[in-house]
Structures are given as structure tokens and as C-alpha cells.
Amino acid sequence: MEDWQAAGFGLYVHWPFCQSKCPYCDFNSHVAAQIDQRRWAEAYIAEIKRTAALVPGRTLRTIFFGGGTPSLMEPETVEAVIQAALSSWNAANDIEITLEANPGSVEAARFAGYRQAGVNRVSLGVQALNDTDLRRLGRMHSVTEARAALDIAQASFDRVSFDLIYARQDQTLAQWEAELTEALRLSSGHLSLYQLTIEDGTVFGERHARGLLRGLPTEDLGADFFDLTQDLCNAAGMPAYEVSNHAKPGQEARHNLIYWQAGDYAGIGPGAHGRLTRDSVRFPTAAERTPGLWLAAAESPLGVTDMEHALTPEEQAIEYLLMGLRLSSGISLARLSAMLTHPYPATAIDDLESLGLVHVQEDVLSVTAKGRPLLNAVLEKLVGAL
């Protein structure tokens, strides 16, 4: 069995277009006045077929439409992509097909179209449950629209997740406690809860560099926000199965688990990344980021996907450490050693275990509740020992 089969195979489809660019966002998203959706659908289909020729005979466990704002895609476009994927690979009996949506672009008829196209899970970018902070975050929807979108999504799909950002400007712990309590009441089983981070190359990054982004929490207060988040979600029966993702048992995002558990995934669309294994050699893929250039390449005979440079065993092991230890379930030390072709050095693990930051049980290495807020330092220690 090749290593990737421990987690399975998925397809990521990147839709790069948004109605507006959020000031905190560093994703590959663009605002466009007009989009030829038929042309884009044909380009996605061509790339899926080319990728399937590189890794044929796979069982496809998940499809994920990310962005950008995939809910700006016409249902017919989504259906064409799904059908291309299902005709290119074998589909798992319980295939998960997720589409990200912004509350402002949600309509009942459009969601019915997505459901008919094959989508069975939706992830809503709510981000905040008060209008003042939504405006500060550059969001175009209101809380009323977010609630309506959530109602439509939950009426249309069995599995619905939504995102919130916390540790926002001038936010207090009491305010977040009230907001998260409401979110847990509204949730149908999965929440993605992200602490606001200021990324270079974003509007917020520029403002922060100029001292114009006031009211951000101190490091200690940020840690308090994180602890409060864990306490409330644990009490509600939705513990963190990953650093920023909380779910009731069985409601975990299967597509994201493929990433975190070092499975294979095809990345289709501008800026999309992938990991594909051929003959037990793992290759990273990264597509052209500019939408127009990607489209032209996808329409050319050569296509987009490049599999010329393989990951070294050490690079593969580093990725497994960095991604897998984000999961509460941890990683397999035997699998890590197999990637390296030699046992992982035990000293680094012993040092961290003596500090109560990691835990080893039989073959499994995991980060403890005490170590989770210090995850970056833990990972730095473990990667440095390779």
C-alpha cells in the first residue's frame, strides 16, 4: 500500500472570483466584472481529465469547491465539474462534496441547484454575528442575511458548517462568549473558528504596519480567547479535532482530513496546490495564480499540472508533522519513520513529553491541551530534530 492511501484521495477545485476582496484575506481571490462560466467549466473539465490520466484508477473520497466565492458559480458549472470528476475516477459510496458559500450570495433556488448537482455539504463564511464587526472585516452581508443563509443551507443539506473569526478589534471575552454560545446553538455539527491573524500583503497587513489597526488583543488575551473557545465547544459536545475546527463525532470535514493526514489530492484552478503520488513517489503541484493565465494554460494542449520535482523523504516527513499534529488524534510514529526510512529521533519527543506538551501512546504522537497553544514551538522542535 502506498503511503497516501492511509488518508485517501480528494479533489480541490479553486474558484478565484469574489464580489469584493476582504481586508484580512490572503487567499487567491479576485474581483471580476464578467465571467464566462461555460469557458471556465470546460477548462476545469480539461484539467480534471489530464490529472486523472496521471493518477488513474483512484477512489475519489471528497470534492471541495473553495475560493474565492464558489457560491458565485452557476449550479450548471458546479454540476459539470462534479460529473467530470465522477467520470474520471471511481467515487466512494459516501463521497463528500463540499461547496463554500458567502451568506450574501445564498439563494434558496441556487442551493437547490447545487444539491441537484451533487453537493452534499456546505461551508458558510459567516465570520461574525454582529453587524459592526462584519463591516470592520469588510464583509458585504449582515447578521440577518447570515441567519437567513444558514436557515436555507440547513434546510437544503444534511451537513452544514460555518466559519467565525474571533479575537477581533476591541472584542472582549464576554462578547465572544455570548457570540460563540449563540453559534453553538445555531450549529448543526461543525464550526471553523479562526483567531484573527494579520497577514502580509493584505489590507489589514498594510494598516497594521502603519499603526492604523487598533484594538487587537495582546498575546495573553489572545490565549484567553483560545482557551475560552475550547471550554465552550467542549461543553457543547463539539471538541476541536483540529486546531481551528470543532465537530460533533462523525461531522468532521473529511476533505480537510485528507490534507491533515497526508493523503493525495488533486488541485484544480488558479493557485491550487496538490499532492499526487506515482509509483510511491510523492509530487507537489502548484498552479498558476493569475486567473487569465491559468485559463489560457488549461485551454492549451499541455495543460497546467507539473509533476517534475518530487518531494524528498525529509520534506514528506516534515509535511506530515506540520499537518498531522494539528489534529487532536495526532500522527503515527511508524508512518513517520517509514517516510524517513529510519526511526524518528526519540530525544526531541522525550524532551517535549517531559514538559507535558506532547503525549505518546503506543504508536501515536499527539499534542496535549497544554501544548496546543504552543503548537508552533512544538513543531519547530520536532522538525529541527529531523
Summary of the structure (lengths in Angstrom):
residues: 386
radius of gyration: 21.0
end to end distance: 24.5
largest distance: 58.2
contacts: 1269
relative contact order: 0.13
helix: 44%
strand: 23%
